[in-house]
Amino acid sequence: MSGTVAVILALAVGTYAFRLVGPVLHGRVELPARVQELLSAGAVVLLVALLATGALTEGGGFAGWARPAGVLVGGVLAWRRAPFAVVVVGAAATAAILRAAGVP
């Protein structure tokens, strides 16, 4: 067996074990309220970081002003509870109009 196959098998077993731990320990382990709050906050921070890197960077550098403006418009529309299609079209249209106007 080659090293690559061994690594793939080890990762597969680890992934399966990691997914199995949740249902198996569901009723047996009780997390303190503070830990649950921190886990929820950590999930929000992770999603915001992902949004920021996706909205602000491209190829290791700044993506320009059109993309963050489109994300901002999409965020405002989502916050105002606009339908999903309106949010997507509004964000894309904002970025497209700014790029057509020469804003990078």
URRACOR-V817537 format. One record per helix or strand. SS is the DSSP state (helix for helix, strand for strand). FROM is the first residue (numbers start at 1). LEN is the number of residues. Records with the same first field share a line. If there is no record, write none. Layout:
BEGIN
SS=FROM-LEN + FROM-LEN
END
This chain:
BEGIN
helix=3-23 + 33-24 + 65-15 + 84-17
strand=57-2 + 61-2
END
